Every structure is written in structure tokens, then in C-alpha cells.
Amino acid sequence: MGYDVTQVQKSLAGFDYPGGPDELAEHASKQGADQELVDTLKGLDKQQFDGPNAVMSKLGEAGILGRS
């Protein structure tokens, strides 16, 4: 399973970094992300992300990031 890069970027657009997984998940939910992506963001194994590249990198490391 892989999330579309563009989908993830749209879900995180406008997020005020830094932030943790719960904050990312809440923002993505408000942006209309599906529940599966919200749950994935919430479960990321890192306390805080300093920007979107850090989030994308973590998703890539977990093998759940697809191609745009």
C-alpha cells in the first residue's frame, strides 16, 4: 500500500510546523484526508517533525509512500 505523494502533500498543506504526529493527523483530517492516512500519520514513530520533508521521509522509510 502506498499513499500518493500529492495526496499527502495536499493533506499537510498549511500545517504550521513543527508538530507531532497527533497534530499532523488532526490537520490532515480537517483537510479531508481519508481515515487511513490520518491513522498512519498519527502512528508515525517520531515525536516532532520540523517540516514536510521530514514527514515525507518518515513515510518513505516506512515503505508506505507511493509515487505522485
KAFEN-V886285 format. One record per residue. N is the residue number from 0. RES is the residue in one small letter. PSI is psi in whole degrees, -180 to 180 (none if undefined). Layout:
N&RES&PSI  N&RES&PSI
This chain:
0&m&134  1&g&135  2&y&141  3&d&130  4&v&-45  5&t&-40  6&q&-46  7&v&-45  8&q&-41  9&k&-38  10&s&-28  11&l&-1  12&a&132  13&g&1  14&f&138  15&d&93  16&y&156  17&p&162  18&g&161  19&g&176  20&p&-42  21&d&-41  22&e&-41  23&l&-44  24&a&-42  25&e&-43  26&h&-47  27&a&-40  28&s&-44  29&k&-25  30&q&-2  31&g&14  32&a&149  33&d&160  34&q&-33  35&e&-42  36&l&-41  37&v&-46  38&d&-38  39&t&-46  40&l&-42  41&k&-31  42&g&4  43&l&138  44&d&70  45&k&139  46&q&-37  47&q&145  48&f&135  49&d&-3  50&g&172  51&p&-32  52&n&-35  53&a&-39  54&v&-48  55&m&-39  56&s&-44  57&k&-42  58&l&-40  59&g&-43  60&e&-36  61&a&-7  62&g&24  63&i&15  64&l&122  65&g&-159  66&r&156  67&s&none
